[in-house]
Amino acid sequence: MTGIDDLPVRDELRGKSPYGAPQLDVPVRLNTNENPYPLPEPLVERIAERVREAARNLNRYPDRDAVELRTRLAEYLTDTSGHEVGVANVWAANGSNEVIQQLLQTFGGPGRTAIGFEPSYSMHGLISRGTGTGWISGPRNEDFTIDLAAAEKAIAENQPDVVFITTPNNPTGTAVPPETVLALYEAAQAAKPSMVVVDEAYIEFSHGDSLLPLIEGRPNLVVSRTMSKAFGAAGLRLGYLAAHPAVVDAVQLVRLPYHLSAVTQATALAALEHTATLLGYVEQLKAERDRLVTELLALGYEVTASDANFVQFGRFEDSHETWRKILDRGVLVRDNGVPGRLRVTAGTPEENDAFLDAVRELKKEQST
Ligand SMILES: Cc1ncc(COP(=O)(O)O)c(C=O)c1O
C-alpha cells in the first residue's frame, strides 16, 4: 500500500508523525487542557445572533484585517494587563498555532532556526519543521524550570532566529519569571538579533502577571495568546498576538488573504462581550488545579508546581502503562512523553474526583 514515504514529500517530513493527542470517547477527558465548562447559554444565543448577521454577508469576503475584533482584543489586553495596547499592536489568526505558524513563516524558514526549552509545547518544534525552520531543543533543569545559564549558552552558541519561551509552560505547568525572560531576550539580541516569542496560552490561570508590558520598547518581543483555554472556546480557533506594530505589519506579508472567516470573527466578538462571565470560570479552575496538586501530593505523587489549568505528576516506572490503567478506569489523561510523568487537565469537580479515585485505586493496587 502506498504510504507517506512513497510520495515525494520533503525530506524533513519523512518518517515523522503528525500531532496526535488521542480523541477517545471516554467518560472523563482530561487530556488536552480544554476548559470543561460549555459556554453559558446567553453567550450561545449572542453567538447565534452575531453569526446570523454575518451570514447575511457571506457572499462577501470578511474584513481581511479583522479590525473590530483586534480592537476588542486590544481592549481586553489593556483591561487585564494594565498596559495600554492598541489595535496596531494586535494580530489575530485561527488559533495561536496559526499565529505561531505565521511568526515562523515571517522570521524563520529555510536556512533559519528556532529554539525552545524542552519539554515544552511540542507544536513549536512541529510548526518549525512545517515551515522549514531548523529546530533546536534547548535544556531545562531537573525541576523543569529554565536553566538560565544553560539557556543563554545555547542561544549564544546556536544564534537562533526565533526563541520560544512558554509561560506557564506546557506540559510542566511551570511559570518563567520575568527576569529570566528579560535575560533571554538580551541574550537573543546579543546573538543575532532574533525574535523572542512568549507563548502565554495559559496566562489567565497563572499566579503571576502577563509579560505583555515587556513589549514596550522591545520590537523583537512577541506575546502570543489564545481564546482556547481561559475563554473556553477551543472549538472557535482564535489566537492572537501583541507586539510592536511593525511585527503586525510583518506577519501580514505571509498571512493568507481573508484567513479569519466572518463566522470566526463574529463568534469571537460575541465571546469578548462575555469576558467577565468566562473569566469567572477561571477562578474555579484555578481552585480545582490547586486541589489536584494538594491531593496528588497527599497520595505521595511527585507534582510539578503549576501555574496553568493542568498538573504534571509522577513518577512512574512506565508512564504509558499507568496512562493505560487510568484510561481503563474511564479517565483520559495525557502522556506527553516526559519520562516518568503524566499530565492531567483540571476539569469540573466531578471529573477531578473521578480522576483522583482512579489514581487512588492505582496506589492501593501497588501497595497490595
Ligand atoms: C503552550 C501552548 N501554546 C499554544 C497552544 C495552541 O492553542 P490554540 O488552540 O490557540 O491553537 C497550546 C494548546 O494546547 C499550548 O499548550
The ligand as an SDF file (V2000), in Angstrom:
LIG
                    3D

 16 16  0  0  0  0  0  0  0  0999 V2000
    1.5780   26.4160   25.0370 C   0  0  0  0  0  0  0  0  0  0  0  0
    0.5140   26.3570   24.0010 C   0  0  0  0  0  0  0  0  0  0  0  0
    0.5110   27.2510   23.0240 N   0  0  0  0  0  0  0  0  0  0  0  0
   -0.4270   27.2400   22.0660 C   0  0  0  0  0  0  0  0  0  0  0  0
   -1.4260   26.2840   22.0540 C   0  0  0  0  0  0  0  0  0  0  0  0
   -2.3780   26.2610   20.9050 C   0  0  0  0  0  0  0  0  0  0  0  0
   -3.5580   26.8290   21.1830 O   0  0  0  0  0  0  0  0  0  0  0  0
   -4.6270   27.1820   20.0760 P   0  0  0  0  0  0  0  0  0  0  0  0
   -5.8030   26.3470   20.3910 O   0  0  0  0  0  0  0  0  0  0  0  0
   -4.8590   28.6540   20.2640 O   0  0  0  0  0  0  0  0  0  0  0  0
   -4.0540   26.9050   18.7120 O   0  0  0  0  0  0  0  0  0  0  0  0
   -1.4820   25.3250   23.0530 C   0  0  0  0  0  0  0  0  0  0  0  0
   -2.5330   24.3030   23.0500 C   0  0  0  0  0  0  0  0  0  0  0  0
   -2.5890   23.3570   23.7760 O   0  0  0  0  0  0  0  0  0  0  0  0
   -0.4820   25.3510   24.0470 C   0  0  0  0  0  0  0  0  0  0  0  0
   -0.4420   24.4150   25.0130 O   0  0  0  0  0  0  0  0  0  0  0  0
  1  2  1  0
  2  3  1  0
  2 15  2  0
  3  4  2  0
  4  5  1  0
  5  6  1  0
  5 12  2  0
  6  7  1  0
  7  8  1  0
  8  9  2  0
  8 10  1  0
  8 11  1  0
 12 13  1  0
 12 15  1  0
 13 14  2  0
 15 16  1  0
M  END
$$$$
